[in-house]
């Protein structure tokens, strides 16, 4: 998985590096795997929720992360 995550992180889209946000759903997600997938800083690009019903709680956070320039 780490190799695939590194390859995906290396892609450039329209001259800008791609930002990867890792979203884990459920109590049994592998946080190390999410950290491998997400772009740094992982403390803001890794989001965990307990279930799909909680996705609406992180909608604003996802929007802010994905639309930010950094």
N, C-alpha and C positions, 0 to 999 in steps of 0.2 A: 504494500500500500504506500509506503514512504516514497518509493521510486516514482509511482504514478503521481503522487501529490507534488513532488519536486518538478516533474515534467510539466504538469499543468501550471504550476507557478511560473515557469519560465516563458510561457506564451506571452506575446505582446499583441495587443489589440489597438489598432489605429495609433500606433506610436506610444501607447501607454501600457504599463505593466498591468496585468489582470489582478484584481484583488479577490481573494477567495475567502468567503465567509462559511464557516462550518457550523451547521445547525444540528444538534443532537436532540432526538426526541425519545423520551423514556428514561427509566431509572437505570438501565443497563448499558448506557453508551460508554464507549471507550474514550476517555478524555485524552489519552496520549495520541490516539488516532485522529481525533478532532484537531488537536494542536498541530499534528503533522500536516493536515490538510489545509488549515487556515493560513492566510498571510499574516505576517507579523504586523502589529503586536497582537498576539493570540488572546490577550486578556480582553480585547475589544472585538476581535473577529471570530471568537468562538462563543456560541450561544447555546444554552441547554434549557429545555423545557421538559416537564414531566410527562406531558401528553399532547396530542394534536389539538385538544380543546384549549390549550394555553397559547397557541400560536398568535392569537390576537393580542395577547399581552406583550409580545415582543415585536409587533408590527412596526411601531415607531422606531424602535432601536434598529431593526433591519433596514428601514428606509434611510435613517441617518447614516448608518455605516456604508450602505451601498451607494449613496448619492454624494458622500463626502469626497473631496478632492484628494485626501491623504491616504 
